Amino acid sequence: MTWMQYAGVPYEIGSNVARGVTVKDIAHSLARINRFTGHTRHFISVARHSVFVSTLLDFRPQAAMYGLIHDVHESVTNDISYPIKRALSDAARRELEVIADNADTALYEVLGVEWPMPPDIKLLVKEADNVATMTEKRDLMPDCPRKWDMLKEQPCHKGADPTVTPRDDEGLFIARYYELAKHLGIMPKIWS
């Protein structure tokens, strides 16, 4: 089986168990993955995007936690852009979905959060994810004459901050996770 490394431990690609992986390992990876395949005026990490999605859902703490961790599988799959996903064959897209779903199963367990998301929360997270994406597009992407017809949501008034670093993003993700975990009574699973 193919594996990849999280900090000092291996993760078997396609496994639904991530022994030895920690919240810090996940945050570290997500904080160094640039969204939009790097085609931005300023770096924006998946971790920062995730914190942004989470804050849009502050009115419901459980949804805010799911918003924070909705892309944890990207610490395994990377942030694959929407156009690339659309260009994949149906079979390749299904394989990618299986890998991402197994990674979510494993990593949500590490984080102490139930997987899959409850359907009502999944809808809230998707809407917040789209609002965050449109805000990031407005604030961080170069101007482009073509419309993004795949997203109907409008950007929010709060802008995307281009000044933070990956280290800042890692810290923000970890702090937000523990803030929400404490509020929700969640304990991350520490694998030995």
C-alpha positions in Angstrom: 0.0 0.0 0.0 1.2 3.5 -0.7 1.9 5.7 2.3 2.7 9.3 3.1 4.3 10.9 6.1 2.6 13.1 8.8 5.3 14.5 10.9 7.1 11.4 12.2 4.4 8.8 11.4 3.2 7.1 8.2 -0.4 7.2 6.9 -1.5 4.5 4.5 -3.3 6.2 1.6 -6.9 4.9 1.6 -6.9 3.8 5.2 -9.6 5.0 7.6 -7.2 4.9 10.5 -4.5 7.5 11.2 -2.5 6.2 14.2 0.0 8.7 15.5 -1.4 11.7 13.7 -2.2 14.8 15.8 -4.1 18.0 15.6 -0.8 19.8 15.2 0.2 17.5 12.3 -3.0 18.3 10.4 -2.8 22.0 11.1 0.8 22.1 10.0 0.0 20.5 6.6 -3.1 22.6 5.9 -1.2 25.8 6.8 1.3 25.1 4.0 -1.1 24.1 1.2 -2.0 27.1 -1.0 -5.5 27.3 -2.2 -6.5 27.9 -5.9 -3.4 25.9 -7.0 -1.3 28.9 -6.0 -2.9 31.3 -8.6 -3.4 34.0 -6.1 -1.9 37.5 -5.6 -1.2 36.5 -2.0 -0.7 33.2 -0.3 -3.8 31.7 1.3 -3.6 28.4 3.0 -6.3 25.8 3.4 -5.9 26.3 7.2 -6.8 30.0 6.9 -9.7 29.2 4.6 -10.9 26.6 7.1 -10.7 29.1 10.0 -12.6 31.6 7.9 -15.4 29.1 7.1 -15.6 28.3 10.8 -16.0 31.9 11.9 -18.9 32.3 9.3 -20.7 29.6 11.3 -20.1 31.0 14.8 -23.9 31.2 15.4 -23.8 27.3 15.7 -20.7 25.9 17.4 -21.1 22.4 16.1 -21.3 23.7 12.6 -18.3 26.0 13.3 -16.3 22.9 14.2 -17.3 21.1 11.0 -16.6 24.2 9.1 -13.1 24.3 10.6 -12.3 20.7 9.7 -14.3 20.3 6.4 -11.1 20.1 4.4 -8.9 18.0 6.6 -8.7 15.3 3.9 -6.7 17.8 1.9 -3.8 17.2 4.2 -3.7 13.8 2.4 -5.1 14.7 -1.1 -3.9 18.3 -1.4 -6.3 21.1 -2.5 -7.3 19.9 -5.9 -8.9 22.7 -7.8 -12.5 22.6 -9.0 -11.4 22.8 -12.7 -9.1 19.8 -12.3 -11.8 17.8 -10.5 -14.2 18.6 -13.4 -11.5 17.5 -15.9 -11.0 14.0 -14.2 -12.8 11.0 -15.6 -15.8 9.7 -13.6 -13.7 6.7 -12.5 -10.8 9.0 -11.3 -13.1 11.3 -9.5 -14.7 8.4 -7.7 -11.3 7.0 -6.7 -10.3 10.5 -5.4 -13.6 10.6 -3.4 -12.9 7.2 -1.8 -9.4 8.4 -0.8 -10.8 11.7 0.6 -13.6 9.9 2.4 -11.3 7.4 4.1 -8.9 10.2 5.1 -11.9 12.2 6.6 -13.0 9.0 8.5 -9.5 8.6 9.9 -8.8 12.3 10.6 -12.2 13.1 12.1 -11.6 10.3 14.6 -8.2 11.9 15.4 -10.1 15.2 16.1 -12.8 13.5 18.1 -15.6 14.6 15.7 -18.3 12.4 14.2 -18.0 11.5 10.5 -19.9 11.9 8.2 -21.3 15.3 8.9 -25.0 15.5 9.8 -26.9 16.5 6.6 -28.2 19.8 8.0 -24.7 20.9 9.1 -23.3 19.7 5.7 -25.6 22.3 4.0 -24.5 25.1 6.3 -20.8 24.2 5.9 -21.2 24.1 2.1 -22.8 27.5 2.0 -20.2 29.0 4.3 -17.4 27.4 2.2 -18.8 29.0 -0.9 -19.1 32.4 0.7 -15.5 32.1 1.9 -14.3 31.1 -1.6 -16.1 34.0 -3.2 -14.6 36.4 -0.7 -11.1 34.9 -1.3 -11.7 35.2 -5.0 -12.6 38.9 -4.7 -9.7 39.8 -2.3 -6.9 37.5 -3.4 -7.3 36.4 -7.1 -6.2 38.4 -10.1 -9.1 40.0 -12.1 -10.4 37.6 -14.7 -13.0 38.3 -17.4 -14.7 34.9 -17.0 -17.4 34.4 -14.3 -17.3 31.7 -11.7 -20.7 30.2 -12.5 -20.3 27.3 -10.2 -20.8 29.4 -7.1 -23.9 31.6 -6.6 -23.0 32.9 -3.1 -21.9 36.5 -2.6 -18.7 37.4 -0.8 -19.0 38.6 2.8 -18.1 42.1 3.9 -15.1 40.8 5.9 -12.1 40.7 3.7 -9.5 37.9 3.4 -6.2 38.9 5.2 -3.2 38.6 2.9 -0.6 39.4 5.6 -0.5 36.2 7.8 2.1 33.5 7.4 1.8 29.7 7.3 3.0 29.6 10.9 0.3 32.1 11.8 -2.3 29.9 10.0 -1.2 26.8 11.8 -1.5 28.6 15.2 -4.9 30.0 14.3 -6.2 26.6 13.2 -5.0 24.9 16.4 -6.4 27.7 18.6 -9.7 27.6 16.9 -9.9 23.8 17.1 -9.2 23.8 20.9 -11.6 26.7 21.4 -14.4 24.9 19.7 -13.5 21.5 21.2 -13.6 22.9 24.7 -17.0 24.5 24.1 -18.4 21.3 22.6 -16.7 18.9 25.1 -14.7 17.2 22.4 -11.3 15.6 23.1 -9.0 14.7 20.2 -8.0 11.1 20.0 -4.3 10.8 20.8 -3.0 7.7 19.1 0.0 5.9 20.7 
